[in-house]
């Protein structure tokens, strides 16, 4: 961050692990999108919005993160498995654990035409965010929710 001349405020950085090592994808003076603030709060007990307000107003930070993660969170995008007409999204119900619980944001409707991975961009059907007592459990819960894949009828 210092290399970019950034010393105070909110900074969002995205990276990607590649076969040539880590690569920076994005650097912006903003909060992370989607549920990033909720995830950080659930895992570490830090309110990023409050921290941003303190920074913007020049107030001292009162951050006291948890010494260890309070839970683990899995966040997954569900893409259309192929192009065609969406027939169903058979998500299973689970009892989440941890601070965040279960959030399922469905972005597609039954009957809608969707694009699969053979297209440039596959349609995002839903976003799943859930917490578990640890990463192994959070992953197992996510796998259970997503056990049955979306049903897409082939395009005529």
PEZIGI-V928947 format. One record per pair of residues at least 12 apart in sequence whose ideal C-beta (glycine too) atoms are under 10 Angstrom apart, sorted by sequence separation. I is the first residue (numbers start at 1). J is the second residue. D is the distance in whole Angstrom. If there is no record, write none. Layout:
i=<I;I>
j=<J;J>
d=<D;D>
//
This chain:
i=<1;13;14;15;36;37;50;51;130;13;14;37;50;78;91;112;128;129;12;13;14;37;128;130;12;13;37;46;47;48;89;91;108;130;11;12;32;47;107;108;109;11;12;31;46;89;107;108;128;10;11;12;14;31;45;46;89;107;108;128;10;11;12;13;14;44;45;46;89;105;106;107;126;9;10;11;12;31;44;45;46;89;106;107;126;6;9;10;11;12;31;44;45;89;105;106;10;30;43;44;45;74;86;88;104;105;106;4;6;43;44;73;86;87;104;105;3;12;44;45;86;87;103;104;105;126;4;40;43;44;45;71;72;73;75;85;86;103;104;125;1;43;44;71;72;73;74;78;85;86;102;103;104;42;43;44;71;73;78;85;86;102;103;123;125;42;43;70;71;72;75;77;78;80;85;86;101;102;103;41;42;43;69;70;71;78;84;85;100;101;102;123;42;43;70;71;73;77;78;83;84;100;101;42;83;84;100;39;80;82;83;84;98;99;100;39;40;80;81;82;83;96;97;98;39;80;82;83;91;96;97;98;38;39;79;80;81;82;83;91;96;97;98;12;39;79;80;81;82;83;89;94;96;97;98;114;116;38;79;80;82;86;89;91;96;97;115;10;35;79;94;100;114;116;10;36;80;83;86;98;102;113;116;35;82;83;97;98;102;112;115;10;34;81;96;97;104;110;114;9;10;79;80;96;108;111;113;9;10;34;79;80;98;102;78;79;80;81;97;108;10;77;78;79;80;96;9;10;78;79;94;95;96;8;9;77;78;79;94;8;77;78;94;77;78;92;94;96;8;76;77;78;94;76;77;92;93;94;75;76;92;93;8;75;76;91;92;94;45;74;75;76;91;92;43;44;74;75;90;91;92;42;43;73;74;90;91;92;42;43;73;74;90;91;41;42;72;73;74;90;41;42;71;72;73;89;90;91;39;71;72;88;89;90;38;39;70;71;72;74;88;89;90;38;71;72;73;88;89;38;70;71;72;74;75;76;87;88;89;39;69;71;72;74;86;87;88;35;38;69;72;73;74;86;87;88;69;71;72;74;76;85;86;87;71;72;74;75;76;78;82;84;85;86;35;74;78;81;82;84;85;34;72;73;74;76;80;81;83;84;85;35;76;80;81;82;84;85;34;74;78;79;81;82;83;84;85;74;78;80;82;83;84;82;42;43;42;39;38;35;39;34;38;35;34>
j=<13;25;26;27;48;49;62;63;142;26;27;50;63;91;104;125;141;142;26;27;28;51;142;144;27;28;52;61;62;63;104;106;123;145;27;28;48;63;123;124;125;28;29;48;63;106;124;125;145;28;29;30;32;49;63;64;107;125;126;146;29;30;31;32;33;63;64;65;108;124;125;126;145;29;30;31;32;51;64;65;66;109;126;127;146;27;30;31;32;33;52;65;66;110;126;127;32;52;65;66;67;96;108;110;126;127;128;27;29;66;67;96;109;110;127;128;27;36;68;69;110;111;127;128;129;150;29;65;68;69;70;96;97;98;100;110;111;128;129;150;27;69;70;97;98;99;100;104;111;112;128;129;130;69;70;71;98;100;105;112;113;129;130;150;152;70;71;98;99;100;103;105;106;108;113;114;129;130;131;70;71;72;98;99;100;107;113;114;129;130;131;152;72;73;100;101;103;107;108;113;114;130;131;73;114;115;131;71;112;114;115;116;130;131;132;72;73;113;114;115;116;129;130;131;73;114;116;117;125;130;131;132;73;74;114;115;116;117;118;126;131;132;133;48;75;115;116;117;118;119;125;130;132;133;134;150;152;75;116;117;119;123;126;128;133;134;152;48;73;117;132;138;152;154;49;75;119;122;125;137;141;152;155;75;122;123;137;138;142;152;155;51;75;122;137;138;145;151;155;51;52;121;122;138;150;153;155;52;53;77;122;123;141;145;122;123;124;125;141;152;55;122;123;124;125;141;55;56;124;125;140;141;142;55;56;124;125;126;141;56;125;126;142;126;127;141;143;145;58;126;127;128;144;127;128;143;144;145;127;128;144;145;61;128;129;144;145;147;99;128;129;130;145;146;98;99;129;130;145;146;147;98;99;129;130;146;147;148;99;100;130;131;147;148;99;100;130;131;132;148;100;101;130;131;132;148;149;150;99;131;132;148;149;150;99;100;131;132;133;135;149;150;151;100;133;134;135;150;151;101;133;134;135;137;138;139;150;151;152;103;133;135;136;138;150;151;152;100;103;134;137;138;139;151;152;153;135;137;138;140;142;151;152;153;138;139;141;142;143;145;149;151;152;153;103;142;146;149;150;152;153;103;141;142;143;145;149;150;152;153;154;105;146;150;151;152;154;155;105;145;149;150;152;153;154;155;156;146;150;152;154;155;156;155;129;131;131;129;129;127;131;127;131;129;129>
d=<8;8;4;10;7;6;8;6;6;7;8;10;9;8;6;9;10;9;7;5;9;9;6;10;7;8;9;10;10;10;9;8;6;7;7;5;8;9;8;8;10;7;8;6;6;6;6;4;6;9;6;5;8;7;9;8;10;6;7;7;6;8;6;9;10;9;7;5;7;10;7;6;10;6;6;9;5;9;10;6;8;9;5;7;9;8;9;6;10;8;6;4;5;7;6;8;9;9;9;5;10;10;6;6;6;5;10;6;7;8;10;10;7;7;8;8;10;8;9;10;6;8;8;6;8;8;9;9;10;7;6;9;9;7;10;9;7;7;8;6;8;5;7;7;7;9;10;9;6;5;8;4;8;9;6;10;3;6;10;7;8;8;7;10;9;7;6;7;5;10;9;10;9;8;6;5;9;4;9;9;6;7;9;6;7;9;7;7;7;7;8;9;9;6;10;10;10;9;9;8;7;7;6;6;7;9;4;10;9;8;5;7;8;6;9;10;9;10;9;9;4;10;9;3;5;4;4;9;10;5;6;6;9;10;9;6;6;7;6;7;6;5;6;10;7;9;5;7;7;6;6;7;7;5;9;8;7;10;8;8;10;8;6;8;10;9;10;7;8;7;9;9;6;10;9;9;9;9;7;9;8;10;9;7;9;9;6;7;9;10;10;7;7;8;10;8;7;9;9;10;5;9;5;8;8;10;7;8;10;9;4;4;10;8;10;7;8;9;7;10;6;9;10;6;6;6;5;8;7;7;9;8;10;6;7;5;5;9;5;10;8;4;9;8;7;10;10;9;9;9;6;6;5;7;8;10;9;6;7;5;6;8;10;7;8;10;5;10;8;7;5;9;6;8;8;10;7;8;10;7;6;6;8;7;6;9;9;7;4;8;7;8;8;8;7;4;10;5;7;4;8;9;10;7;8;9;8;9;9;4;6;9;9;7;9;7;9;7;7;8;10;5;7;6;6;5;9;7;8;10;9;8;4;10;10;10;8;5;10;10;10;9;8;5;7;4;9;8;8;8;7;6;6;8;7;10;9;9;4;9;6;10;6;5;7;8;7;9;10;9;10;10;7;8;7;4;7;6;9;4;5;10;10;10;9;9;10;6;7;5;8;9;7;6;9;5;5;7;9;9;9;8;6;9;8;5;9;10;7;6;7;6;9;9;9;8;6;7;8;8;8;7;10;5;8>
//
